[in-house]
Structures are given as C-alpha cells and as structure tokens.
Amino acid sequence: MSLTPPASAIGFKEWSYVCDSLVQGVQTMILRKGGIHEGRGGFEWKHRAFFLFPTWFHTQGEKLRWVPENAQGAFPPEEERTRVDIDGFATLEQVWKVTDWARVEALAPLHIWNEETVKDRFVYDDESCLHIALVRAWKLPRRWTFPYSKSYGGCRSWINLPEEGLPLLAEATPAMSDEAWHETSRRLREILD
C-alpha cells in the first residue's frame, strides 16, 4: 500500500505520546474536543492528510493508560523548545461527532486515554460531545527534524510546516498491517455507525 503525498505540509498538533501510539500501531483514532483558538465554529477536521506534530504536554503520561517504552520522563516548557521531531503521518478515514456518553465509553478498549481524561474532553463546553476520527497512521522512513518556530505554538490544532518533509512520504510504511487496521476500524464503526 502506498501513500499519495498531499500538496502542502500540514501538521496536526497532538500529545507526543498519542502521536507515538498512532505511529507504533497501538491505536487508530484521535479524540478531539477542540482548541481554544479554533474559531467560532469550533474544531473541524480541515485536512484529510497530515503530519503528526507532537506537543509537549508535561503531564500527558498521567492522563493515558499507555506510554511508549523508554518514554521521555519530563518535557521542558513548550516556549523553550528549539526543534520539532516528527515520526509519523496520518490519513483521515472517517469522522464522527459523538454526543452519547455510552458510545464514547464503549470505545475504551480501542484507545489509550484514561476515562477521566475522555470525560473531561466530552463535557468540555456547553455541548457535551467528542469529535472522533478514524485515522490510518504511517511511519516515516526516518525522523524528520527541523527548527521549532513560535508560529507552531498556541492552542490550535492545525499548523503549516516546511515543505521539505513531503518527499519522506514516498517511503512511509503503514503503522499497522492491513488486516489489523481493518479489524480495528471495523470494531470502531460497529460502535459509532
């Protein structure tokens, strides 16, 4: 299976350990409540293909049921960051906006967030809901490292990245086998469709 590179390099900001879970084939979904600066309409899945841009949220390990082997124990403050290391890419396969907590709860075996974190995201604002995306993650052939820019900061999900990473996609490999990904996506759709 090969990947068709997008026209531009877009980054999707997500906790570093969640990016790792996608690239390592541990999970195939992203849960999103929206960021502070998402605009009047709230969070939207604006792009169908994107690099997984790891953010350094220092207590993320406490909010997850899984952390990578040899995980970085502490993250410096984001404002002290000097570089970006990207290991993965994802394609958006399907999206649901879920307002039923029972359905969200049923997803627990398919993701790494602990229940309290999921609940906090679900009841984040006036409308209790989560945007749930089924994604297919891809591992880059080598880590893509480039200087960090202040333009990457802030509470927003989507950022523009340097175009130099796009050629890496020609050699990217699926994070999960086709069989494993189809089985996981089938289980997710059974709960949410």
KEFITOR-356962 format. One record per residue (C-alpha): residue number from 1; residue in three letters; x, y, z. Coordinates in Angstrom, 2 decimals, padded with zeros to 5 digits. Each point is the difference from the previous one (the first is absolute). Example, Ala and Ser with C-alpha at 12.3 -4.5 7.8 and 13.67 -1.06 7.14 Angstrom:
<sites>
<nr = 1 rest = ALA x = 012.30 y = -004.50 z = 007.80>;
<nr = 2 rest = SER x = 001.37 y = 003.44 z = -000.66>;
</sites>
This chain:
<sites>
<nr = 1 rest = MET x = 000.00 y = 000.00 z = 000.00>;
<nr = 2 rest = SER x = 001.45 y = 003.39 z = -000.94>;
<nr = 3 rest = LEU x = -000.76 y = 003.49 z = 001.20>;
<nr = 4 rest = THR x = -000.91 y = 002.89 z = -002.29>;
<nr = 5 rest = PRO x = 001.75 y = 003.14 z = 001.33>;
<nr = 6 rest = PRO x = -002.20 y = 003.09 z = 000.52>;
<nr = 7 rest = ALA x = 000.69 y = 003.29 z = -001.77>;
<nr = 8 rest = SER x = 001.21 y = 001.71 z = 003.19>;
<nr = 9 rest = ALA x = 001.54 y = -000.99 z = 003.33>;
<nr = 10 rest = ILE x = -002.64 y = 000.37 z = 002.71>;
<nr = 11 rest = GLY x = 000.63 y = -000.95 z = 003.60>;
<nr = 12 rest = PHE x = -002.62 y = -001.20 z = 002.45>;
<nr = 13 rest = LYS x = 000.98 y = 000.80 z = 003.59>;
<nr = 14 rest = GLU x = -000.52 y = -002.86 z = 002.44>;
<nr = 15 rest = TRP x = 001.62 y = -001.19 z = 003.23>;
<nr = 16 rest = SER x = 003.37 y = -001.59 z = -000.67>;
<nr = 17 rest = TYR x = -001.00 y = -003.36 z = 001.50>;
<nr = 18 rest = VAL x = -003.19 y = -000.11 z = -002.06>;
<nr = 19 rest = CYS x = 002.07 y = 000.60 z = -003.15>;
<nr = 20 rest = ASP x = 002.23 y = -002.88 z = 001.13>;
<nr = 21 rest = SER x = -003.02 y = -002.26 z = 000.54>;
<nr = 22 rest = LEU x = -001.20 y = 000.67 z = -003.55>;
<nr = 23 rest = VAL x = 003.41 y = -000.52 z = -001.62>;
<nr = 24 rest = GLN x = 000.62 y = -003.16 z = 002.04>;
<nr = 25 rest = GLY x = -003.38 y = -001.45 z = -001.00>;
<nr = 26 rest = VAL x = -001.43 y = 000.00 z = 003.53>;
<nr = 27 rest = GLN x = -003.13 y = 001.90 z = -001.03>;
<nr = 28 rest = THR x = -001.67 y = 001.38 z = -003.12>;
<nr = 29 rest = MET x = -002.12 y = 002.84 z = 001.33>;
<nr = 30 rest = ILE x = 000.31 y = 003.58 z = 001.14>;
<nr = 31 rest = LEU x = -002.41 y = 001.56 z = 002.51>;
<nr = 32 rest = ARG x = -000.40 y = 003.74 z = -000.27>;
<nr = 33 rest = LYS x = -001.96 y = 002.53 z = 001.97>;
<nr = 34 rest = GLY x = 001.48 y = 003.02 z = -001.77>;
<nr = 35 rest = GLY x = 002.59 y = 002.58 z = 000.93>;
<nr = 36 rest = ILE x = -000.51 y = 003.45 z = 001.44>;
<nr = 37 rest = HIS x = 000.79 y = 001.73 z = -003.29>;
<nr = 38 rest = GLU x = -002.01 y = -002.22 z = -002.37>;
<nr = 39 rest = GLY x = -002.33 y = 002.82 z = -001.03>;
<nr = 40 rest = ARG x = -003.70 y = 000.67 z = 000.39>;
<nr = 41 rest = GLY x = -001.08 y = -003.35 z = -001.42>;
<nr = 42 rest = GLY x = 002.30 y = -002.00 z = 002.28>;
<nr = 43 rest = PHE x = 002.23 y = -002.85 z = -001.06>;
<nr = 44 rest = GLU x = -000.21 y = -001.39 z = -003.54>;
<nr = 45 rest = TRP x = 001.90 y = -002.71 z = -001.84>;
<nr = 46 rest = LYS x = 001.29 y = 002.40 z = -002.66>;
<nr = 47 rest = HIS x = 002.55 y = -002.33 z = -001.58>;
<nr = 48 rest = ARG x = -000.19 y = -003.61 z = -001.18>;
<nr = 49 rest = ALA x = 003.75 y = -000.63 z = 000.26>;
<nr = 50 rest = PHE x = 002.47 y = 001.46 z = 002.50>;
<nr = 51 rest = PHE x = 003.27 y = -000.43 z = 001.86>;
<nr = 52 rest = LEU x = -000.34 y = -000.94 z = 003.67>;
<nr = 53 rest = PHE x = 001.53 y = 002.99 z = 001.83>;
<nr = 54 rest = PRO x = 000.87 y = -001.02 z = 003.59>;
<nr = 55 rest = THR x = -000.76 y = 002.48 z = 002.77>;
<nr = 56 rest = TRP x = 001.79 y = -000.03 z = 003.32>;
<nr = 57 rest = PHE x = -002.78 y = -000.06 z = 002.55>;
<nr = 58 rest = HIS x = 001.95 y = -000.82 z = 003.17>;
<nr = 59 rest = THR x = -002.64 y = -002.08 z = 001.84>;
<nr = 60 rest = GLN x = -001.24 y = -001.99 z = -002.98>;
<nr = 61 rest = GLY x = 001.26 y = -003.29 z = 001.40>;
<nr = 62 rest = GLU x = -002.33 y = 000.38 z = 003.01>;
<nr = 63 rest = LYS x = -002.99 y = 000.37 z = -002.33>;
<nr = 64 rest = LEU x = 000.67 y = -003.11 z = -002.09>;
<nr = 65 rest = ARG x = -000.19 y = -003.77 z = 000.58>;
<nr = 66 rest = TRP x = 002.99 y = -000.59 z = -002.28>;
<nr = 67 rest = VAL x = 003.32 y = 001.78 z = -000.43>;
<nr = 68 rest = PRO x = 002.77 y = -000.91 z = -002.42>;
<nr = 69 rest = GLU x = 002.80 y = -002.24 z = 001.13>;
<nr = 70 rest = ASN x = 002.94 y = 002.18 z = 001.09>;
<nr = 71 rest = ALA x = -002.33 y = 003.02 z = 000.06>;
<nr = 72 rest = GLN x = 001.51 y = 003.39 z = 000.66>;
<nr = 73 rest = GLY x = -000.54 y = 000.58 z = 003.72>;
<nr = 74 rest = ALA x = -000.32 y = 003.78 z = -000.06>;
<nr = 75 rest = PHE x = -000.69 y = 002.55 z = -002.68>;
<nr = 76 rest = PRO x = 001.45 y = 003.50 z = 000.17>;
<nr = 77 rest = PRO x = -002.47 y = 002.87 z = -000.35>;
<nr = 78 rest = GLU x = -001.22 y = 000.42 z = -003.59>;
<nr = 79 rest = GLU x = 001.45 y = 003.53 z = -000.11>;
<nr = 80 rest = GLU x = 003.49 y = -001.48 z = 000.53>;
<nr = 81 rest = ARG x = -000.35 y = -002.39 z = -002.91>;
<nr = 82 rest = THR x = 002.63 y = 000.37 z = -002.73>;
<nr = 83 rest = ARG x = -000.86 y = -002.79 z = -002.44>;
<nr = 84 rest = VAL x = -002.79 y = -002.22 z = -001.28>;
<nr = 85 rest = ASP x = 000.36 y = -003.77 z = -000.48>;
<nr = 86 rest = ILE x = -002.67 y = -001.62 z = -002.15>;
<nr = 87 rest = ASP x = -000.23 y = -003.76 z = -000.45>;
<nr = 88 rest = GLY x = -003.43 y = -000.44 z = -001.56>;
<nr = 89 rest = PHE x = -002.71 y = 001.02 z = -002.36>;
<nr = 90 rest = ALA x = -003.72 y = -000.81 z = -000.03>;
<nr = 91 rest = THR x = -002.87 y = -000.15 z = -002.44>;
<nr = 92 rest = LEU x = -003.50 y = 000.79 z = 001.18>;
<nr = 93 rest = GLU x = -002.31 y = -002.90 z = -000.81>;
<nr = 94 rest = GLN x = -003.26 y = 000.83 z = 001.80>;
<nr = 95 rest = VAL x = -001.30 y = 002.49 z = 002.57>;
<nr = 96 rest = TRP x = -002.81 y = -000.09 z = 002.53>;
<nr = 97 rest = LYS x = -001.33 y = 002.67 z = 002.35>;
<nr = 98 rest = VAL x = -001.20 y = -002.03 z = 002.97>;
<nr = 99 rest = THR x = -002.41 y = 001.42 z = 002.59>;
<nr = 100 rest = ASP x = -000.90 y = -003.28 z = 001.73>;
<nr = 101 rest = TRP x = 002.29 y = -000.75 z = 002.94>;
<nr = 102 rest = ALA x = -000.81 y = -003.74 z = -000.10>;
<nr = 103 rest = ARG x = 001.42 y = -000.23 z = -003.52>;
<nr = 104 rest = VAL x = 003.11 y = 001.94 z = 001.03>;
<nr = 105 rest = GLU x = 000.43 y = -002.34 z = 002.99>;
<nr = 106 rest = ALA x = -000.27 y = -003.05 z = -002.28>;
<nr = 107 rest = LEU x = 003.11 y = 001.21 z = -001.88>;
<nr = 108 rest = ALA x = 002.27 y = -000.50 z = 003.04>;
<nr = 109 rest = PRO x = 001.62 y = -003.27 z = -001.22>;
<nr = 110 rest = LEU x = 001.01 y = 001.75 z = -003.24>;
<nr = 111 rest = HIS x = 001.95 y = 002.97 z = 001.37>;
<nr = 112 rest = ILE x = 002.60 y = 001.00 z = 002.61>;
<nr = 113 rest = TRP x = -001.65 y = 002.92 z = 001.86>;
<nr = 114 rest = ASN x = -001.19 y = -000.66 z = 003.54>;
<nr = 115 rest = GLU x = -003.71 y = 000.40 z = 000.74>;
<nr = 116 rest = GLU x = 000.37 y = 003.26 z = 001.94>;
<nr = 117 rest = THR x = 001.84 y = 001.66 z = -002.90>;
<nr = 118 rest = VAL x = -002.61 y = -001.15 z = -002.51>;
<nr = 119 rest = LYS x = -002.81 y = 001.22 z = 002.25>;
<nr = 120 rest = ASP x = 001.72 y = 003.40 z = 000.45>;
<nr = 121 rest = ARG x = 000.18 y = 000.37 z = -003.77>;
<nr = 122 rest = PHE x = -003.59 y = -001.17 z = -000.49>;
<nr = 123 rest = VAL x = -001.50 y = 002.58 z = 002.40>;
<nr = 124 rest = TYR x = 002.46 y = 002.76 z = -000.92>;
<nr = 125 rest = ASP x = -002.57 y = 002.67 z = -000.92>;
<nr = 126 rest = ASP x = -003.77 y = 000.57 z = -000.32>;
<nr = 127 rest = GLU x = -000.41 y = -002.84 z = -002.49>;
<nr = 128 rest = SER x = 001.18 y = -003.36 z = 001.36>;
<nr = 129 rest = CYS x = 001.62 y = -001.72 z = -002.97>;
<nr = 130 rest = LEU x = 003.21 y = -001.30 z = -001.49>;
<nr = 131 rest = HIS x = 001.30 y = 000.09 z = -003.54>;
<nr = 132 rest = ILE x = 001.33 y = -003.49 z = -000.65>;
<nr = 133 rest = ALA x = 002.16 y = -000.70 z = -003.01>;
<nr = 134 rest = LEU x = 000.98 y = -003.33 z = -001.41>;
<nr = 135 rest = VAL x = 003.46 y = 000.50 z = -001.46>;
<nr = 136 rest = ARG x = 002.51 y = -002.15 z = -001.81>;
<nr = 137 rest = ALA x = 003.46 y = 000.79 z = 001.37>;
<nr = 138 rest = TRP x = 003.23 y = -000.28 z = -001.95>;
<nr = 139 rest = LYS x = 003.57 y = -000.20 z = 001.30>;
<nr = 140 rest = LEU x = 002.51 y = 002.22 z = -001.78>;
<nr = 141 rest = PRO x = 003.15 y = -001.77 z = -001.26>;
<nr = 142 rest = ARG x = 002.04 y = 002.18 z = 002.36>;
<nr = 143 rest = ARG x = -000.71 y = 002.68 z = 002.58>;
<nr = 144 rest = TRP x = -000.62 y = 003.44 z = -001.52>;
<nr = 145 rest = THR x = 001.67 y = 002.66 z = 002.14>;
<nr = 146 rest = PHE x = -000.21 y = 003.75 z = -000.59>;
<nr = 147 rest = PRO x = 000.26 y = 003.21 z = 002.09>;
<nr = 148 rest = TYR x = -002.93 y = 000.90 z = 002.21>;
<nr = 149 rest = SER x = -001.76 y = 003.26 z = -000.82>;
<nr = 150 rest = LYS x = -002.21 y = 002.04 z = 002.34>;
<nr = 151 rest = SER x = -002.62 y = -000.15 z = -002.77>;
<nr = 152 rest = TYR x = -000.53 y = -003.66 z = 001.00>;
<nr = 153 rest = GLY x = -001.10 y = 000.96 z = 003.52>;
<nr = 154 rest = GLY x = -003.40 y = 000.81 z = 001.40>;
<nr = 155 rest = CYS x = -003.21 y = -001.94 z = 000.51>;
<nr = 156 rest = ARG x = -000.88 y = -000.93 z = -003.55>;
<nr = 157 rest = SER x = -000.01 y = -003.31 z = -001.76>;
<nr = 158 rest = TRP x = 001.28 y = 000.73 z = -003.51>;
<nr = 159 rest = ILE x = 003.32 y = 001.57 z = -000.99>;
<nr = 160 rest = ASN x = 001.96 y = 000.47 z = -003.22>;
<nr = 161 rest = LEU x = 003.33 y = -001.81 z = -000.10>;
<nr = 162 rest = PRO x = 003.04 y = 000.25 z = -002.28>;
<nr = 163 rest = GLU x = -000.52 y = -001.75 z = -003.35>;
<nr = 164 rest = GLU x = 003.29 y = -001.90 z = 000.35>;
<nr = 165 rest = GLY x = -001.71 y = -002.86 z = 001.83>;
<nr = 166 rest = LEU x = -002.30 y = -000.93 z = -002.87>;
<nr = 167 rest = PRO x = 002.54 y = -002.20 z = -001.89>;
<nr = 168 rest = LEU x = 000.24 y = -002.27 z = 003.08>;
<nr = 169 rest = LEU x = -003.56 y = -001.17 z = -000.66>;
<nr = 170 rest = ALA x = 001.08 y = -001.95 z = -003.08>;
<nr = 171 rest = GLU x = 001.72 y = -002.50 z = 002.33>;
<nr = 172 rest = ALA x = -002.45 y = 000.09 z = 002.93>;
<nr = 173 rest = THR x = -001.35 y = -003.35 z = 001.18>;
<nr = 174 rest = PRO x = -003.36 y = -000.76 z = 001.66>;
<nr = 175 rest = ALA x = 000.17 y = -000.07 z = 003.80>;
<nr = 176 rest = MET x = -002.33 y = -003.05 z = 000.04>;
<nr = 177 rest = SER x = -000.37 y = -002.88 z = -002.38>;
<nr = 178 rest = ASP x = -003.01 y = 000.25 z = -002.30>;
<nr = 179 rest = GLU x = -001.66 y = -002.87 z = 001.87>;
<nr = 180 rest = ALA x = 000.46 y = 001.58 z = 003.46>;
<nr = 181 rest = TRP x = -001.12 y = 003.43 z = -001.20>;
<nr = 182 rest = HIS x = -003.13 y = -001.38 z = -001.67>;
<nr = 183 rest = GLU x = -000.92 y = -001.95 z = 003.14>;
<nr = 184 rest = THR x = 000.47 y = 003.03 z = 002.26>;
<nr = 185 rest = SER x = -001.92 y = 002.29 z = -002.34>;
<nr = 186 rest = ARG x = -002.81 y = -002.57 z = -000.20>;
<nr = 187 rest = ARG x = -000.29 y = -000.05 z = 003.80>;
<nr = 188 rest = LEU x = -000.03 y = 003.80 z = 000.14>;
<nr = 189 rest = ARG x = -002.71 y = 000.25 z = -002.67>;
<nr = 190 rest = GLU x = -002.15 y = -002.61 z = 001.77>;
<nr = 191 rest = ILE x = -000.10 y = 002.30 z = 003.02>;
<nr = 192 rest = LEU x = -000.43 y = 003.33 z = -001.79>;
<nr = 193 rest = ASP x = -001.95 y = -000.64 z = -003.23>;
</sites>
